[in-house]
């Protein structure tokens, strides 16, 4: 998989997320409202996090971003109170 589309995993119940290096794009709202997600490890070769990518992931406590990331667009982590 090279692209994770807009709203691809919207409102899912998983607790752990690992995005591999093969991913080159993550759409807006891709993981929004995943309120049980605790950990997100992003190894993807992305440069931009789109708007509201992780919006309202209220249980997220661990976040690892790739070194290639240069731009975080509006509200990418809005309402993620613990990261």
Phi and psi restraints in degrees (value plus and minus 20) as a CYANA .aco file:
   2 UNK   PHI    -126.1   -86.1
   2 UNK   PSI     -43.5    -3.5
   3 UNK   PHI    -153.3  -113.3
   3 UNK   PSI     116.6   156.6
   4 UNK   PHI    -128.2   -88.2
   4 UNK   PSI      95.9   135.9
   5 UNK   PHI     -95.7   -55.7
   5 UNK   PSI     150.7   190.7
   6 UNK   PHI     -76.6   -36.6
   6 UNK   PSI     113.9   153.9
   7 UNK   PHI      40.5    80.5
   7 UNK   PSI      -2.0    38.0
   8 UNK   PHI     -75.5   -35.5
   8 UNK   PSI     -61.2   -21.2
   9 UNK   PHI    -143.8  -103.8
   9 UNK   PSI       8.1    48.1
  10 UNK   PHI     -75.2   -35.2
  10 UNK   PSI     109.7   149.7
  11 UNK   PHI      40.6    80.6
  11 UNK   PSI      10.9    50.9
  12 UNK   PHI    -100.6   -60.6
  12 UNK   PSI     141.1   181.1
  13 UNK   PHI    -123.5   -83.5
  13 UNK   PSI      -7.8    32.2
  14 UNK   PHI     -92.6   -52.6
  14 UNK   PSI     135.0   175.0
  15 UNK   PHI    -123.4   -83.4
  15 UNK   PSI     -40.5    -0.5
  16 UNK   PHI    -149.0  -109.0
  16 UNK   PSI     116.5   156.5
  17 UNK   PHI    -153.1  -113.1
  17 UNK   PSI     110.4   150.4
  18 UNK   PHI    -152.7  -112.7
  18 UNK   PSI      99.0   139.0
  19 UNK   PHI    -124.5   -84.5
  19 UNK   PSI     100.2   140.2
  20 UNK   PHI     -93.7   -53.7
  20 UNK   PSI     145.9   185.9
  21 UNK   PHI     -80.5   -40.5
  21 UNK   PSI     -44.0    -4.0
  22 UNK   PHI     -88.1   -48.1
  22 UNK   PSI     -37.3     2.7
  23 UNK   PHI     -99.1   -59.1
  23 UNK   PSI     110.0   150.0
  24 UNK   PHI    -134.5   -94.5
  24 UNK   PSI     -28.5    11.5
  25 UNK   PHI    -172.5  -132.5
  25 UNK   PSI     119.1   159.1
  26 UNK   PHI    -145.1  -105.1
  26 UNK   PSI     102.9   142.9
  27 UNK   PHI     -95.3   -55.3
  27 UNK   PSI     147.7   187.7
  28 UNK   PHI     -86.5   -46.5
  28 UNK   PSI     127.7   167.7
  29 UNK   PHI      39.4    79.4
  29 UNK   PSI      -4.6    35.4
  30 UNK   PHI     -75.3   -35.3
  30 UNK   PSI     -56.8   -16.8
  31 UNK   PHI    -145.6  -105.6
  31 UNK   PSI       0.0    40.0
  32 UNK   PHI     -84.0   -44.0
  32 UNK   PSI     126.3   166.3
  33 UNK   PHI      44.1    84.1
  33 UNK   PSI       0.2    40.2
  34 UNK   PHI    -105.6   -65.6
  34 UNK   PSI      56.6    96.6
  35 UNK   PHI     -91.4   -51.4
  35 UNK   PSI     -33.6     6.4
  36 UNK   PHI    -117.1   -77.1
  36 UNK   PSI     -24.9    15.1
  37 UNK   PHI     -85.5   -45.5
  37 UNK   PSI     105.4   145.4
  38 UNK   PHI    -124.3   -84.3
  38 UNK   PSI     -52.7   -12.7
  39 UNK   PHI    -154.4  -114.4
  39 UNK   PSI     114.5   154.5
  40 UNK   PHI    -151.0  -111.0
  40 UNK   PSI      96.8   136.8
  41 UNK   PHI    -133.4   -93.4
  41 UNK   PSI      93.9   133.9
  42 UNK   PHI    -129.9   -89.9
  42 UNK   PSI      87.5   127.5
  43 UNK   PHI    -118.8   -78.8
  43 UNK   PSI     -22.3    17.7
  44 UNK   PHI     -76.4   -36.4
  44 UNK   PSI     130.5   170.5
  45 UNK   PHI    -108.6   -68.6
  45 UNK   PSI      48.4    88.4
  46 UNK   PHI    -132.9   -92.9
  46 UNK   PSI     134.6   174.6
  47 UNK   PHI    -130.2   -90.2
  47 UNK   PSI     -38.4     1.6
  48 UNK   PHI    -154.3  -114.3
  48 UNK   PSI     116.5   156.5
  49 UNK   PHI    -119.5   -79.5
  49 UNK   PSI     102.3   142.3
  50 UNK   PHI     -93.5   -53.5
  50 UNK   PSI     149.2   189.2
  51 UNK   PHI     -76.4   -36.4
  51 UNK   PSI     115.4   155.4
  52 UNK   PHI      34.7    74.7
  52 UNK   PSI      12.1    52.1
  53 UNK   PHI     -75.0   -35.0
  53 UNK   PSI     -65.3   -25.3
  54 UNK   PHI    -137.8   -97.8
  54 UNK   PSI      10.5    50.5
  55 UNK   PHI     -75.9   -35.9
  55 UNK   PSI     109.6   149.6
  56 UNK   PHI      42.2    82.2
  56 UNK   PSI      15.0    55.0
  57 UNK   PHI    -107.7   -67.7
  57 UNK   PSI      56.6    96.6
  58 UNK   PHI     -88.0   -48.0
  58 UNK   PSI     -42.0    -2.0
  59 UNK   PHI    -114.2   -74.2
  59 UNK   PSI     -21.8    18.2
  60 UNK   PHI     -86.0   -46.0
  60 UNK   PSI     104.7   144.7
  61 UNK   PHI    -140.9  -100.9
  61 UNK   PSI     -36.0     4.0
  62 UNK   PHI    -150.5  -110.5
  62 UNK   PSI     110.8   150.8
  63 UNK   PHI    -160.3  -120.3
  63 UNK   PSI     105.8   145.8
  64 UNK   PHI    -141.4  -101.4
  64 UNK   PSI      99.7   139.7
  65 UNK   PHI    -124.2   -84.2
  65 UNK   PSI     132.9   172.9
  66 UNK   PHI     -96.2   -56.2
  66 UNK   PSI     134.6   174.6
  67 UNK   PHI     -87.7   -47.7
  67 UNK   PSI     -40.6    -0.6
  68 UNK   PHI     -96.8   -56.8
  68 UNK   PSI     -32.6     7.4
  69 UNK   PHI     -90.3   -50.3
  69 UNK   PSI     103.7   143.7
  70 UNK   PHI    -140.4  -100.4
  70 UNK   PSI     -39.8     0.2
  71 UNK   PHI    -155.3  -115.3
  71 UNK   PSI     110.7   150.7
  72 UNK   PHI    -138.0   -98.0
  72 UNK   PSI      91.8   131.8
  73 UNK   PHI     -99.5   -59.5
  73 UNK   PSI     153.0   193.0
  74 UNK   PHI     -71.5   -31.5
  74 UNK   PSI     113.0   153.0
  75 UNK   PHI      36.0    76.0
  75 UNK   PSI       8.4    48.4
  76 UNK   PHI     -78.4   -38.4
  76 UNK   PSI     -53.3   -13.3
  77 UNK   PHI    -142.4  -102.4
  77 UNK   PSI       3.7    43.7
  78 UNK   PHI     -78.6   -38.6
  78 UNK   PSI     115.0   155.0
  79 UNK   PHI      50.3    90.3
  79 UNK   PSI      -7.3    32.7
  80 UNK   PHI    -112.7   -72.7
  80 UNK   PSI      67.3   107.3
  81 UNK   PHI     -95.0   -55.0
  81 UNK   PSI     -35.7     4.3
  82 UNK   PHI    -127.3   -87.3
  82 UNK   PSI     -19.4    20.6
